[in-house]
Amino acid sequence: QVQSVEESGGGLVQVGGSLRLSCSASGSIDSVYAMGWYRQAPGSQREPVAVIVRGGGTHLANSVKGRFTISRDTTENVVLLQMTSLKSEDTGIYYCQGGTTWGRGTQVTVSS
C-alpha cells in the first residue's frame, strides 16, 4: 500500500530544456496497479501525462510521446519522469499519484 507520495525536481527551464521529476513513495509501489504523473496548467483541468503499471508497462499522453519517459525503481519505491525537449505548454504543476494517493505537486515552468 502506498501511504504517501512526494514529488521533487520541478523548476524553471527554457524551451528545449530538460527536467527530471522524482516521486518518492512511502510504501511499496508494487502494491498498487499503477503509478502516474499528472499535470495541471493554470486555468485548466488536471490531465494525465504518464502512467507505469505493475509489470512495467507504460502509457504516455500523445502530447508528450517521444519527449517524456516514465520509469520506476521498485527497490527504492521511486517513479521518475524524464522530460526532454520541453515546450511552454508543458508548464504546470506536476502531481504524482499512487493508487488513490496524491502528492502536493511540483511546479514546472518552461520559459521562452
C-alpha positions in Angstrom: 0.0 0.0 0.0 1.2 3.5 -0.8 0.6 5.7 2.2 2.0 8.9 0.7 4.0 10.3 -2.3 6.2 13.3 -2.6 7.3 15.0 -5.8 10.6 16.8 -6.4 12.6 18.0 -9.3 10.5 20.8 -10.7 11.9 24.2 -11.6 12.3 26.8 -14.3 13.8 25.7 -17.6 14.0 27.2 -21.1 12.2 25.9 -24.1 14.0 22.9 -25.4 15.5 22.0 -22.0 15.1 19.0 -19.8 14.0 18.2 -16.3 13.7 15.0 -14.3 10.9 14.7 -11.8 11.0 12.2 -9.0 8.2 10.7 -7.0 9.1 9.1 -3.7 6.5 6.7 -2.3 6.0 5.6 1.3 5.2 2.0 0.8 5.7 -0.4 -2.0 4.8 0.9 -5.4 4.3 -2.7 -6.5 1.3 -2.8 -4.1 -0.7 -0.6 -6.4 -1.7 -1.4 -10.0 -0.4 1.9 -11.4 1.7 4.9 -10.6 1.2 8.0 -12.6 2.2 11.6 -13.3 -0.5 14.2 -14.0 -0.2 17.9 -14.6 -2.4 21.0 -14.2 -1.8 24.1 -16.2 -3.2 27.4 -15.0 -6.9 27.6 -15.8 -7.0 24.0 -16.9 -8.1 20.7 -15.5 -5.6 18.1 -14.3 -4.6 15.8 -17.1 -2.7 12.5 -17.2 0.8 12.7 -18.5 2.3 9.3 -18.0 1.5 6.1 -16.2 3.5 3.0 -15.4 1.7 -0.2 -14.4 2.7 -3.2 -12.3 4.9 -5.2 -14.6 6.5 -2.2 -16.1 4.2 -1.3 -19.0 3.9 2.4 -19.7 1.3 4.8 -21.2 2.1 8.3 -22.3 -0.2 11.2 -23.3 0.1 11.9 -27.1 1.3 15.4 -26.3 4.5 14.0 -24.6 5.2 10.9 -26.6 8.8 10.9 -27.8 9.8 13.6 -25.3 8.9 12.2 -21.9 9.8 8.9 -20.3 8.4 7.3 -17.2 10.3 4.7 -15.2 10.4 3.2 -11.8 12.7 1.7 -9.2 10.8 -0.8 -7.2 13.7 -1.2 -4.7 13.7 2.5 -3.8 9.9 3.0 -4.4 10.6 5.8 -6.8 8.9 6.8 -10.0 10.8 9.1 -12.4 9.5 11.3 -15.2 12.3 12.3 -17.6 11.2 15.3 -19.6 13.1 16.5 -22.7 12.5 19.0 -25.5 10.3 20.9 -23.1 7.7 23.3 -24.6 6.0 26.3 -23.0 2.7 24.3 -23.0 4.4 21.8 -20.6 4.2 24.4 -17.9 2.1 23.4 -14.9 2.0 21.7 -11.6 3.0 18.1 -11.9 1.4 15.6 -9.5 2.3 12.1 -8.7 -0.4 9.5 -8.0 -0.1 6.1 -6.5 -3.3 4.2 -6.2 -5.6 6.7 -4.6 -2.8 8.7 -3.0 -1.8 12.1 -4.5 1.2 14.3 -3.8 1.2 18.0 -3.4 2.8 18.6 -6.7 5.9 20.3 -8.1 5.9 23.3 -10.3 7.4 23.1 -13.8 7.8 26.4 -15.7 9.1 26.4 -19.2 10.0 29.8 -20.4 10.7 31.1 -23.9 
